[in-house]
Amino acid sequence: MEIYLLIGGLGLFTGFLSGLLGIGGGIVMAPLLLYIPPLFGFVPLSMRLVAGLTIVQGFLGCISGALTHRRFRFVSNRLSFYMGTSIFIAALAGGAGAGYVSNTILLVLFAGLALCASLLMLIPVKGDMEIPDVDSLFFSRWRAVTAAAGVGLLGGLVGQGGSFILIPLMTAFVKIPTRIAIGSNLAIVLLSSTAGLIGKAATGQIEWEMTIPIALTVIPAAHLGSHASRLLPVFILRRILAILIAVAAVRIWISVFFL
């Protein structure tokens, strides 16, 4: 019973981050599930179990967060479609070609890209409005597709989601307001997490009983996180994202050079 309470607590934390920052939460949930339970005297969870729980957390967090951000009019259907489709197809291609390239080199490059993305979040974006109008949003489709395809391809090659890098690229390269980038990213991640959920469920890689505390906590937490996201100033959200992405980059480098 205690392990269920612990998983539920982790679900609250990661679900809130999903709604707050527009990320799936996998970059936070996976390491927490791997390292936190042993600190409380529990047997370490297997990577297979962690992967299954993480995909469920990402799926539910994205649904709850995306619906709430959509109600605030911070989700662009066109942007989500172009980038979601591109990252999905590119990630499939990257996954198929992963066996033909050096994983270590690509992981270093991926972590470098993540660090650059973190730095981008520290640079103010001209015209980044606190309350953007999604109906009048204009963006370059080829830039959106290029950014999503690049992240999806590299992420597929190294086995990383990579969607957390999309928000900096959306704001700096595609010129999307931060709030719309956060809300739309949840819809984009939802496409890939849905595919991942179907794949893991079909192959029996999800312990459904263990997902109950995640479902009970992630959905309301992501909803609350989305409300908090709307209340916080854009520059605060950008700095929190910068820190989170930088931590993810460092964790990847540690896994390459020290583990």
N, C-alpha and C positions, 0 to 999 in steps of 0.2 A: 504493500500500500504506500510506503514512504517514497518509493521510486516514482510512483505515479504523481505524488505531490510535487516532487522535485521537477519532473518533466513538465508538469503544469506551470510551475513557477518560471521555468525557462521559456515556456510558450507565451506567458504574459510579457516577458521582457522582449523577446524577438518579435512578437506580434505587434507590440507598440512601436518598435523600430521600423517595421514594415510600413505601417501607416504613416509614421512621422516622416520618413525619408524616401519612401517610394521604392524600397528594395524588397526582394523576395525574402531575405533573411537567412538564406543558406550560409552566407559567409560568416554569420554570427552563430547560428544554431548548431552547425556541424561541430565546430571546435568545442562549444559549450557541452554538447552531449558526450563528446569524447573525453573531456578532461574534468568536468564538474562532478559527475557521479562518484568516481573513485575518491574524491576529496571528502565525501560524506560516508565513506565506507562501503559503497556498493561495488559490485563486480563491474569492471569496465564493459561498456556496451560494444558489441561488434560493429565493424564498419558497415556491414550489410544492414544491420538494424538502424544505425545512425542515418544512413543514406535514405532509407525508407521513411523514417520519421521526419527528416529534413524536407523531403519532397512534399509531404503532406502539410507541413508547416508553411512552406512557401506557397502552395496552392491555396490554402485557406486564408492566409494573410493577404495574398494578392486579391482574392475575390472581395473580402471585406473592405480592404483599403481602397481598391479601385472603385467600388460602388459608392463609398463615402466621398472620395475625391470627385467622382462624377457628379454627385449631387451638388458639390460646391462649384461645378463647371470648370474643373481643372484637368479634365481628360479630353484629349483630341482623338476622335475616332479615326480620322485619316492618318494622323501621325502613328497611332498605335498599329494600324493595319500595315502601313508600309514598313515600319521598322520591325514589327513583330513577325511578319512573314519573312523578311530578309534575314533576321537573326536565326529564325527557325531553320530555314533552308541551309544557310551557311554553317550552322552548328552541325547539322547532319553531315554535310560534306567534310567538315573538319574532323568529325568523329570517325568517318570512314577512312580518312587518310592519316589518322594518328599513328598507325604502325609503320609509316614510311619516313618519319622525321625524328630528329632527336628531341625527346621530351624535355630533357634538362635545359637545353638551349631555349626552347620555346617557353618554358616556365619562367626563365629569367627575363625574356622579352615581355612576357605577359605581366610579370610583376613590375617591370620598368614602365609599361604602359599604364598600369594602375597608379604608380607613383606620380607620373605626369598628369594623370586625370585628377589626382588629389590636389596637385598644385594649381590646376586650372580652377578648382572650386574656390581657391583663395583670391582669385583675380575677379574684381567686380565686372559684371557684364553690363554694357551700356544699354539703357532702355529696359532693364529688368524690372518689371512692375510688380508691386505688392499684390494688386488685384488685376491680373491680365484678363483680356477678353478672348475666350477660346473661339468664339464664333468668327472673329476677324483675324484669326491666326493665319499667317502666311509663312511657308517654309519651302526650301528647295527639296524636291523629292529625291533628286539624285544624291544630295548630301545626306539626307536621312537614310536612304538605302545603303550608301557607301559606309557610313558609320556603323550601322547595325550589322551589315555583312562582314565588315572587318573584325568587329568584336566577336561575332558569332563564329567565324572561321577559326580565329585564334583560340577562342574559348573551347571550341569543339576539339581542336588539335591537342590541347593540354588537359582536357577533362575538367575545365572550370566553367562555371556559369557565365561570368563576365558581365552580367546585366548591370551590376553596380557601376561599371565604367561608362555605361550609356548616358547617364544623367550629365556628367561633365561634358561629354561630346555633344549632347543635345543642346546644351546652353552655349558652348563655345564655338562649335562648328556648324550646327544646324540653326543656331540662333533662336532657340525656344526659351521662353520665360521659365525661370526655375520652378515655379509652382506647377505649371503645365507639364514640365519635364518629369517632375516627381509623380504626379497623378497618372500621366500616360505611361510611365515606366512600369507601373504596377500592372496595367493592361497588357503591356508587351511581355512582361515576365510570366503573366498568366498563361500565355500561349505555350511557352516552353515548359512550364511546370505541369500543365495539363498533359502534354505529351509524355513527360517523364513519369507522372503519376500513373497513366494508363500502362506504360511499359513495365513499371515495377509491380503494379497490381496484377497484371496478366502473367507475370513470371513468379508470383508468390513471394516477392521481396519485401512485403509490408506486413508488420505485426499489428493487425488492426486493433487489438485490445489496447496496445500501447499508444495508439493515436487518440484515444478518448480524451485524456487530459489536454492534449494539444488542441483538439477541436473546441473544447469547452473554454479555453483561455485565449487562443490566438484570435478567434473571430472578434470577440468584444475588445480585445487589446488593440487590434489593428484599427478598429473603428475609433477608439479613443485617440490613438496615435494620429489618425487623419485629422481629427478635430484640433489636436495640439499643433499639427503642421500648419493649419490655416491661421492659427493665432500667433505663431512665432514669426518674427521678421525674416525676410529672405536671407539676409546676410548671416543670421544665426544658423539657419538650416544648411547653408553652403559650408559653413565652418565645421559643423557636426559631420557632414558628409565627407569633407576633406580628411578629417581625423580617422573616420571609419575606413575609408578607402586606403589610406596610408598604412593603417594597421593590417589590413588584408594583404597589402603588397609585402610588408615585412614578414608576415606569416608565411607567404609563399617562398620568399627567399630563405627563411629558416628551414623550411621543409626540404629545399634543394641542397643547401650547403651543410646543414648540421644534423639532419635526421636520416 
